[in-house]
């Protein structure tokens, strides 16, 4: 019977190998799919005795599939331009959560956004990551479903600091004036246009007034003066007094009910250079800056190489919405395939090590792109031919043993035996 069992084991093993190859080719276009290889192993041996030199005489009992290993090398990265698509280059798996709360892992980053604004897989699993609160990502927090929906709101921030790059004409006559507007925002996000009014009072000397429309504080008539003082410039046209900044520019009693404002007017840039100058050139303001803004709604988002989801809001602000988390395992070959491009950990794989891209053992992420299957069609067809030949050879052995058995039976049944 071993004459039949040995080639039969070969048929079974090669049939399973053909199934693996077939599955690889079927998933040639599956996002994030990892190629698999069937590894053959021989079965136990029967000892028939020894030779004259004492060497054992052994006959094998066939073969079987000892393991099916996954090839976790990177697939090619293809740009899609879809902001919810994310590709991993290097080590790591996306962490996704099923509706029942169980956790799985995947390399497929073809995500979409559900009705709740959450990043989800095609199967409806939510993508987990670290939350962002007021634009600050907390990697010490528990993993949560990532929100990228258009309902995200960027709350308003009241202006605290302001500055302007302004030149006052050194050739201006006493009494000449120049005015420049600058918009600031209160705690409700409402804009208020301040007017910076400069008047020449002599060589290298100017006075200033910062005014606010009377209607902004519920009044009528002339603008409200919220700050005033004098400016002095040196012989090189740089501001010599005051220096640094002017603090305590207060706005109170706003008509919209917003909180009182306390503004700082920065007079010098980061390198200490004067933002207010007086040279022989027409008075002009080349730029203004302030750190407040109105509320805004999410218009678009991108994913950077660290997995940080940057939201672009209608108020011109860019703020993190969260950060995609990645997981890795001590033995990726020990992961259990679930179908649907997902894996589950086992005792063989070890527990998941969670972190973020571009750190430790984790690779990088590419937003607006997908990782293709790493199946090599040329290699698979070569393996298909070799496995098919092995299957045919084992099938031929069975027919040969069958012919030998029939001949033996016929010989015993022949007349005269």
Kinemage of the C-alpha trace (Angstrom):
@kinemage 1
@onewidth
@group {chain A} dominant
@subgroup {mainchain}
@vectorlist {calphas} color= white
{ca unk a 1} P 0.000 0.000 0.000
{ca unk a 2} L 2.923 2.386 0.535
{ca unk a 3} L 3.442 2.257 -3.240
{ca unk a 4} L 0.137 4.152 -3.538
{ca unk a 5} L 0.294 6.267 -0.349
{ca unk a 6} L 3.623 7.868 -1.227
{ca unk a 7} L 2.573 9.375 -4.592
{ca unk a 8} L -0.864 10.124 -3.117
{ca unk a 9} L 0.792 12.266 -0.444
{ca unk a 10} L 2.687 14.013 -3.247
{ca unk a 11} L -0.570 14.660 -5.101
{ca unk a 12} L -2.168 16.129 -1.997
{ca unk a 13} L 0.869 18.322 -1.240
{ca unk a 14} L 1.138 19.600 -4.793
{ca unk a 15} L -2.613 20.207 -4.928
{ca unk a 16} L -2.287 22.451 -1.864
{ca unk a 17} L 0.682 24.197 -3.477
{ca unk a 18} L -1.417 24.805 -6.590
{ca unk a 19} L -4.111 26.303 -4.356
{ca unk a 20} L -1.567 28.707 -2.838
{ca unk a 21} L -0.313 29.761 -6.279
{ca unk a 22} L -3.874 30.158 -7.503
{ca unk a 23} L -4.711 32.350 -4.507
{ca unk a 24} L -1.649 34.519 -5.182
{ca unk a 25} L -2.661 35.059 -8.796
{ca unk a 26} L -6.283 35.708 -7.811
{ca unk a 27} L -5.065 38.506 -5.521
{ca unk a 28} L -2.672 40.029 -8.039
{ca unk a 29} L -4.615 43.325 -7.844
{ca unk a 30} L -5.628 43.185 -4.172
{ca unk a 31} L -4.366 46.246 -2.268
{ca unk a 32} L -1.694 45.356 0.293
{ca unk a 33} L -1.847 41.601 -0.427
{ca unk a 34} L 1.240 39.621 0.549
{ca unk a 35} L 2.450 36.743 -1.614
{ca unk a 36} L 2.507 33.248 -0.016
{ca unk a 37} L 4.729 30.227 -0.609
{ca unk a 38} L 3.941 26.574 0.173
{ca unk a 39} L 6.930 24.858 1.764
{ca unk a 40} L 7.193 21.079 1.329
{ca unk a 41} L 8.317 18.680 4.045
{ca unk a 42} L 9.082 14.968 3.866
{ca unk a 43} L 7.220 12.477 6.066
{ca unk a 44} L 8.630 9.911 8.515
{ca unk a 45} L 10.968 7.144 7.315
{ca unk a 46} L 10.727 3.364 7.684
{ca unk a 47} L 13.990 1.579 8.553
{ca unk a 48} L 14.659 -1.509 6.410
{ca unk a 49} L 17.862 -2.532 8.184
{ca unk a 50} L 21.468 -1.543 7.760
{ca unk a 51} L 24.221 -1.975 5.227
{ca unk a 52} L 27.407 -3.915 5.823
{ca unk a 53} L 29.040 -0.711 7.025
{ca unk a 54} L 26.247 -0.098 9.497
{ca unk a 55} L 24.533 2.685 7.559
{ca unk a 56} L 20.743 2.657 7.927
{ca unk a 57} L 18.566 1.672 4.999
{ca unk a 58} L 15.513 3.933 5.090
{ca unk a 59} L 12.497 4.446 2.848
{ca unk a 60} L 10.444 7.638 3.063
{ca unk a 61} L 6.673 7.767 3.387
{ca unk a 62} L 6.022 10.735 1.106
{ca unk a 63} L 5.616 14.481 1.550
{ca unk a 64} L 3.279 17.109 2.897
{ca unk a 65} L 3.002 20.897 3.199
{ca unk a 66} L 5.095 21.787 6.255
{ca unk a 67} L 4.226 25.496 6.254
{ca unk a 68} L 2.838 28.306 4.146
{ca unk a 69} L 4.988 31.412 4.606
{ca unk a 70} L 4.051 34.978 3.766
{ca unk a 71} L 6.305 37.338 1.867
{ca unk a 72} L 6.026 40.666 3.726
{ca unk a 73} L 8.259 42.670 1.410
{ca unk a 74} L 6.826 45.953 0.155
{ca unk a 75} L 4.570 46.163 -2.840
{ca unk a 76} L 4.930 49.087 -5.213
{ca unk a 77} L 3.416 52.431 -4.146
{ca unk a 78} L 0.869 53.874 -6.573
{ca unk a 79} L -0.367 57.448 -6.219
{ca unk a 80} L -4.160 57.748 -6.358
{ca unk a 81} L -4.739 61.359 -5.320
{ca unk a 82} L -7.507 60.193 -2.960
{ca unk a 83} L -6.817 61.809 0.446
{ca unk a 84} L -8.199 58.862 2.429
{ca unk a 85} L -5.812 56.382 0.743
{ca unk a 86} L -2.666 55.616 2.760
{ca unk a 87} L 0.272 53.336 1.921
{ca unk a 88} L 2.865 51.833 4.269
{ca unk a 89} L 6.513 51.622 3.190
{ca unk a 90} L 8.476 49.367 5.514
{ca unk a 91} L 7.247 47.630 8.652
{ca unk a 92} L 3.866 48.046 10.211
{ca unk a 93} L 0.157 47.332 9.981
{ca unk a 94} L -2.854 49.619 10.246
{ca unk a 95} L -4.944 48.968 13.365
{ca unk a 96} L -8.647 48.592 12.626
{ca unk a 97} L -11.627 47.894 14.866
{ca unk a 98} L -14.641 45.744 14.049
{ca unk a 99} L -18.165 46.865 15.017
{ca unk a 100} L -18.057 44.339 17.903
{ca unk a 101} L -14.938 46.024 19.309
{ca unk a 102} L -12.400 43.361 18.311
{ca unk a 103} L -9.096 44.531 16.824
{ca unk a 104} L -7.509 43.378 13.573
{ca unk a 105} L -4.543 44.511 11.479
{ca unk a 106} L -4.145 45.210 7.775
{ca unk a 107} L -1.701 46.506 5.171
{ca unk a 108} L -4.499 47.669 2.875
{ca unk a 109} L -4.908 51.451 3.131
{ca unk a 110} L -7.808 51.910 0.714
{ca unk a 111} L -9.891 53.728 3.302
{ca unk a 112} L -13.056 55.760 2.902
{ca unk a 113} L -15.071 58.066 5.179
{ca unk a 114} L -18.371 56.887 6.651
{ca unk a 115} L -21.463 58.925 7.516
{ca unk a 116} L -20.046 59.668 10.973
{ca unk a 117} L -16.916 61.200 9.444
{ca unk a 118} L -14.698 58.293 10.531
{ca unk a 119} L -11.908 56.787 8.466
{ca unk a 120} L -12.988 53.193 7.670
{ca unk a 121} L -11.915 50.155 5.635
{ca unk a 122} L -14.048 48.856 2.750
{ca unk a 123} L -15.452 46.331 5.251
{ca unk a 124} L -16.604 49.077 7.628
{ca unk a 125} L -13.844 48.675 10.230
{ca unk a 126} L -12.788 51.977 11.797
{ca unk a 127} L -9.129 53.011 11.531
{ca unk a 128} L -7.578 53.693 14.941
{ca unk a 129} L -5.063 56.345 15.906
{ca unk a 130} L -4.174 59.013 18.419
{ca unk a 131} L -6.646 61.880 18.896
{ca unk a 132} L -5.875 65.578 18.524
{ca unk a 133} L -7.338 68.072 20.995
{ca unk a 134} L -7.190 71.700 19.871
{ca unk a 135} L -4.569 70.753 17.315
{ca unk a 136} L -2.316 68.891 19.770
{ca unk a 137} L -1.823 65.132 19.295
{ca unk a 138} L -1.703 63.104 22.494
{ca unk a 139} L 0.255 59.912 21.876
{ca unk a 140} L -0.293 58.928 25.499
{ca unk a 141} L -4.058 58.655 24.996
{ca unk a 142} L -5.959 55.490 24.132
{ca unk a 143} L -6.466 54.704 20.466
{ca unk a 144} L -9.726 56.013 19.022
{ca unk a 145} L -11.442 55.979 15.592
{ca unk a 146} L -9.979 58.799 13.515
{ca unk a 147} L -12.323 61.622 12.511
{ca unk a 148} L -11.848 63.324 9.140
{ca unk a 149} L -15.441 64.311 8.375
{ca unk a 150} L -16.449 67.637 6.883
{ca unk a 151} L -18.343 68.408 10.109
{ca unk a 152} L -15.064 69.054 11.948
{ca unk a 153} L -14.925 72.608 13.300
{ca unk a 154} L -11.840 74.682 14.004
{ca unk a 155} L -12.944 76.944 16.926
{ca unk a 156} L -12.075 80.650 16.918
{ca unk a 157} L -9.023 82.018 18.706
{ca unk a 158} L -8.825 85.595 19.962
{ca unk a 159} L -5.904 87.729 18.818
{ca unk a 160} L -3.208 88.301 21.410
{ca unk a 161} L -0.216 89.406 19.338
{ca unk a 162} L -0.026 91.606 16.256
{ca unk a 163} L 2.651 93.237 14.166
{ca unk a 164} L 3.154 95.131 10.945
{ca unk a 165} L 6.085 95.916 8.694
{ca unk a 166} L 5.701 99.631 8.022
{ca unk a 167} L 7.974 102.382 6.715
{ca unk a 168} L 7.196 106.005 7.576
{ca unk a 169} L 8.509 108.516 5.032
{ca unk a 170} L 11.563 110.344 6.430
{ca unk a 171} L 10.870 113.279 4.082
{ca unk a 172} L 7.345 113.841 5.460
{ca unk a 173} L 6.560 117.311 6.777
{ca unk a 174} L 5.394 117.944 10.290
{ca unk a 175} L 1.694 117.145 10.446
{ca unk a 176} L 1.737 114.637 7.587
{ca unk a 177} L -0.214 111.470 8.417
{ca unk a 178} L -0.281 107.850 7.386
{ca unk a 179} L -2.845 105.176 8.315
{ca unk a 180} L -2.746 101.386 8.015
{ca unk a 181} L -5.538 98.896 8.883
{ca unk a 182} L -5.050 95.570 10.685
{ca unk a 183} L -7.838 93.046 11.339
{ca unk a 184} L -7.968 91.226 14.681
{ca unk a 185} L -10.440 88.629 16.019
{ca unk a 186} L -12.265 88.410 19.327
{ca unk a 187} L -13.090 85.262 21.341
{ca unk a 188} L -16.222 84.638 19.239
{ca unk a 189} L -14.265 84.847 16.018
{ca unk a 190} L -15.712 88.200 14.975
{ca unk a 191} L -13.303 90.473 13.082
{ca unk a 192} L -12.448 94.009 14.168
{ca unk a 193} L -10.485 96.421 11.970
{ca unk a 194} L -7.965 98.471 13.913
{ca unk a 195} L -6.536 101.624 12.375
{ca unk a 196} L -2.903 102.514 13.078
{ca unk a 197} L -2.676 106.280 12.552
{ca unk a 198} L 0.803 107.870 12.404
{ca unk a 199} L 1.486 111.642 12.456
{ca unk a 200} L 4.900 113.239 11.849
{ca unk a 201} L 5.915 115.460 14.769
{ca unk a 202} L 9.451 116.351 13.688
{ca unk a 203} L 12.712 114.845 12.370
{ca unk a 204} L 12.818 111.187 13.408
{ca unk a 205} L 9.671 111.560 15.494
{ca unk a 206} L 6.102 110.366 14.986
{ca unk a 207} L 3.050 109.964 17.171
{ca unk a 208} L 0.635 107.067 16.834
{ca unk a 209} L -2.947 106.258 17.695
{ca unk a 210} L -4.621 102.851 17.458
{ca unk a 211} L -8.378 103.235 17.007
{ca unk a 212} L -11.397 100.948 16.868
{ca unk a 213} L -14.721 101.795 15.168
{ca unk a 214} L -17.156 103.070 17.785
{ca unk a 215} L -19.840 100.647 16.566
{ca unk a 216} L -17.703 97.681 17.655
{ca unk a 217} L -18.275 98.643 21.294
{ca unk a 218} L -21.895 99.645 20.769
{ca unk a 219} L -21.202 103.375 20.408
{ca unk a 220} L -21.562 105.987 17.692
{ca unk a 221} L -19.455 108.846 16.396
{ca unk a 222} L -15.677 108.978 16.255
{ca unk a 223} L -13.513 105.849 16.515
{ca unk a 224} L -12.418 104.807 19.993
{ca unk a 225} L -8.741 105.342 20.767
{ca unk a 226} L -7.387 102.196 22.420
{ca unk a 227} L -3.672 103.106 22.393
{ca unk a 228} L -1.485 106.146 21.697
{ca unk a 229} L 2.103 107.240 22.131
{ca unk a 230} L 5.247 108.496 20.426
{ca unk a 231} L 7.842 106.826 18.187
{ca unk a 232} L 11.476 107.854 17.836
{ca unk a 233} L 13.813 106.708 15.057
{ca unk a 234} L 17.639 106.815 14.960
{ca unk a 235} L 19.833 108.200 12.183
{ca unk a 236} L 19.672 104.857 10.329
{ca unk a 237} L 15.889 104.886 10.271
{ca unk a 238} L 15.478 102.133 12.896
{ca unk a 239} L 13.014 102.462 15.750
{ca unk a 240} L 14.878 103.463 18.908
{ca unk a 241} L 11.936 104.086 21.213
{ca unk a 242} L 9.859 102.261 22.259
{ca unk a 243} L 11.592 98.898 21.750
{ca unk a 244} L 10.436 95.294 21.871
{ca unk a 245} L 6.690 95.596 22.118
{ca unk a 246} L 3.803 97.731 23.304
{ca unk a 247} L 1.552 95.853 25.722
{ca unk a 248} L -1.759 96.599 27.397
{ca unk a 249} L -3.724 97.548 24.289
{ca unk a 250} L -7.132 96.672 25.705
{ca unk a 251} L -10.526 96.405 24.049
{ca unk a 252} L -13.494 96.184 26.415
{ca unk a 253} L -17.252 96.127 26.137
{ca unk a 254} L -17.485 94.570 22.688
{ca unk a 255} L -20.981 94.786 21.260
{ca unk a 256} L -21.102 91.090 20.281
{ca unk a 257} L -20.563 89.992 23.875
{ca unk a 258} L -17.067 88.610 23.314
{ca unk a 259} L -14.501 88.581 26.100
{ca unk a 260} L -12.333 91.633 26.667
{ca unk a 261} L -9.153 91.659 24.602
{ca unk a 262} L -5.601 92.463 25.658
{ca unk a 263} L -3.292 92.955 22.690
{ca unk a 264} L 0.481 93.159 22.327
{ca unk a 265} L 1.976 95.113 19.428
{ca unk a 266} L 5.320 93.546 18.528
{ca unk a 267} L 7.761 96.116 17.178
{ca unk a 268} L 10.669 93.789 16.361
{ca unk a 269} L 11.007 90.644 14.276
{ca unk a 270} L 12.392 87.262 15.452
{ca unk a 271} L 15.954 88.389 14.698
{ca unk a 272} L 15.502 91.611 16.661
{ca unk a 273} L 15.290 93.852 13.595
{ca unk a 274} L 12.878 96.774 13.722
{ca unk a 275} L 9.531 96.234 12.005
{ca unk a 276} L 8.882 99.993 11.968
{ca unk a 277} L 11.374 102.066 9.974
{ca unk a 278} L 11.741 105.659 8.801
{ca unk a 279} L 13.646 106.023 5.537
{ca unk a 280} L 13.251 108.323 2.555
{ca unk a 281} L 10.595 106.254 0.820
{ca unk a 282} L 6.821 106.645 0.627
{ca unk a 283} L 5.008 105.511 3.755
{ca unk a 284} L 3.700 101.994 3.212
{ca unk a 285} L 2.843 98.793 5.050
{ca unk a 286} L 4.238 95.705 3.330
{ca unk a 287} L 2.777 93.044 5.646
{ca unk a 288} L 0.662 92.534 8.752
{ca unk a 289} L 0.391 89.543 11.070
{ca unk a 290} L -1.757 88.558 14.040
{ca unk a 291} L -2.401 85.241 15.780
{ca unk a 292} L -6.205 85.178 15.970
{ca unk a 293} L -8.742 83.707 13.587
{ca unk a 294} L -12.451 83.050 13.144
{ca unk a 295} L -14.047 79.609 13.297
{ca unk a 296} L -13.745 77.394 10.226
{ca unk a 297} L -15.030 74.128 8.815
{ca unk a 298} L -12.870 71.354 7.437
{ca unk a 299} L -12.389 71.658 3.683
{ca unk a 300} L -9.705 69.027 3.008
{ca unk a 301} L -6.995 66.970 4.670
{ca unk a 302} L -3.699 65.247 3.913
{ca unk a 303} L -1.655 62.499 5.583
{ca unk a 304} L 2.078 63.092 6.052
{ca unk a 305} L 4.894 60.546 6.371
{ca unk a 306} L 4.438 60.396 10.168
{ca unk a 307} L 0.763 59.534 9.798
{ca unk a 308} L -0.414 62.947 11.028
{ca unk a 309} L -3.695 63.931 9.397
{ca unk a 310} L -3.490 67.665 8.667
{ca unk a 311} L -6.838 69.384 8.210
{ca unk a 312} L -7.195 72.493 6.057
{ca unk a 313} L -10.032 74.698 7.315
{ca unk a 314} L -12.098 77.407 5.639
{ca unk a 315} L -10.533 80.045 7.931
{ca unk a 316} L -7.106 79.355 6.420
{ca unk a 317} L -5.855 77.377 9.409
{ca unk a 318} L -4.019 74.054 9.155
{ca unk a 319} L -4.431 71.869 12.213
{ca unk a 320} L -3.824 68.167 13.033
{ca unk a 321} L -6.969 66.047 13.236
{ca unk a 322} L -5.187 62.989 14.618
{ca unk a 323} L -2.350 60.570 13.895
{ca unk a 324} L -2.635 57.105 12.371
{ca unk a 325} L -1.257 54.388 14.665
{ca unk a 326} L 0.739 51.410 13.412
{ca unk a 327} L 1.384 47.979 14.916
{ca unk a 328} L 4.207 45.495 14.440
{ca unk a 329} L 4.858 41.945 15.626
{ca unk a 330} L 7.900 39.948 16.699
{ca unk a 331} L 6.957 37.191 14.230
{ca unk a 332} L 4.798 38.326 11.338
{ca unk a 333} L 4.753 34.745 9.975
{ca unk a 334} L 2.694 33.810 13.023
{ca unk a 335} L -0.205 36.116 12.094
{ca unk a 336} L -3.514 34.496 11.225
{ca unk a 337} L -5.073 35.497 7.921
{ca unk a 338} L -8.774 36.327 8.258
{ca unk a 339} L -9.635 37.262 4.694
{ca unk a 340} L -10.695 40.745 3.781
{ca unk a 341} L -7.026 41.843 3.871
{ca unk a 342} L -6.892 41.557 7.668
{ca unk a 343} L -4.786 39.646 10.184
{ca unk a 344} L -5.195 38.586 13.799
{ca unk a 345} L -2.367 37.987 16.283
{ca unk a 346} L -1.632 34.529 17.683
{ca unk a 347} L 0.664 33.131 20.351
{ca unk a 348} L 3.197 32.536 17.573
{ca unk a 349} L 3.127 36.159 16.355
{ca unk a 350} L 3.308 37.703 19.808
{ca unk a 351} L 1.376 40.725 20.995
{ca unk a 352} L 1.177 43.873 18.890
{ca unk a 353} L 3.728 46.625 19.473
{ca unk a 354} L 1.917 49.922 18.847
{ca unk a 355} L 3.544 53.175 17.735
{ca unk a 356} L 3.636 55.718 14.928
{ca unk a 357} L 5.290 55.885 11.531
{ca unk a 358} L 8.868 57.115 11.154
{ca unk a 359} L 9.822 55.906 14.618
{ca unk a 360} L 11.381 52.758 16.064
{ca unk a 361} L 10.585 49.635 14.053
{ca unk a 362} L 7.927 51.310 11.939
{ca unk a 363} L 8.106 52.428 8.321
{ca unk a 364} L 6.709 55.564 6.737
{ca unk a 365} L 3.300 56.468 5.356
{ca unk a 366} L 2.339 58.041 2.044
{ca unk a 367} L -0.989 59.825 1.829
{ca unk a 368} L -3.008 59.725 -1.369
{ca unk a 369} L -1.374 56.440 -2.389
{ca unk a 370} L -1.861 52.677 -2.091
{ca unk a 371} L 0.495 49.739 -1.687
{ca unk a 372} L -0.013 47.211 -4.465
{ca unk a 373} L 0.091 43.450 -4.081
{ca unk a 374} L 3.679 42.149 -4.040
{ca unk a 375} L 2.769 39.103 -6.149
{ca unk a 376} L 5.237 38.632 -9.032
{ca unk a 377} L 3.286 37.156 -11.932
{ca unk a 378} L 6.414 35.777 -13.637
{ca unk a 379} L 7.501 33.966 -10.492
{ca unk a 380} L 4.028 32.575 -9.921
{ca unk a 381} L 3.756 31.158 -13.456
{ca unk a 382} L 7.183 29.552 -13.068
{ca unk a 383} L 6.075 27.998 -9.772
{ca unk a 384} L 2.853 26.910 -11.458
{ca unk a 385} L 4.751 24.994 -14.173
{ca unk a 386} L 7.074 23.298 -11.669
{ca unk a 387} L 4.201 22.315 -9.377
{ca unk a 388} L 2.119 21.066 -12.290
{ca unk a 389} L 5.002 18.848 -13.427
{ca unk a 390} L 5.361 17.465 -9.897
{ca unk a 391} L 1.629 16.747 -9.771
{ca unk a 392} L 1.794 14.951 -13.125
{ca unk a 393} L 4.801 12.906 -11.994
{ca unk a 394} L 3.009 11.727 -8.847
{ca unk a 395} L -0.087 10.900 -10.881
{ca unk a 396} L 2.100 8.861 -13.285
{ca unk a 397} L 3.556 6.960 -10.314
{ca unk a 398} L 0.057 5.938 -9.235
{ca unk a 399} L -0.815 4.670 -12.709
{ca unk a 400} L 2.510 2.821 -12.841
{ca unk a 401} L 1.913 1.138 -9.468
{ca unk a 402} L -1.603 0.281 -10.634
{ca unk a 403} L -0.238 -1.388 -13.755
{ca unk a 404} L 2.309 -3.339 -11.707
{ca unk a 405} L -0.408 -4.460 -9.279
{ca unk a 406} L -2.663 -5.608 -12.131
{ca unk a 407} L 0.177 -7.522 -13.761
{ca unk a 408} L 0.968 -9.229 -10.463
{ca unk a 409} L -2.668 -10.175 -9.909
{ca unk a 410} L -2.987 -11.474 -13.465
{ca unk a 411} L 0.196 -13.473 -13.057
{ca unk a 412} L -1.158 -15.187 -9.949
{ca unk a 413} L -4.476 -15.847 -11.603
{ca unk a 414} L -2.940 -17.367 -14.760
{ca unk a 415} L -3.809 -21.073 -15.518
{ca unk a 416} L -1.361 -23.479 -14.002
{ca unk a 417} L -0.467 -21.245 -11.008
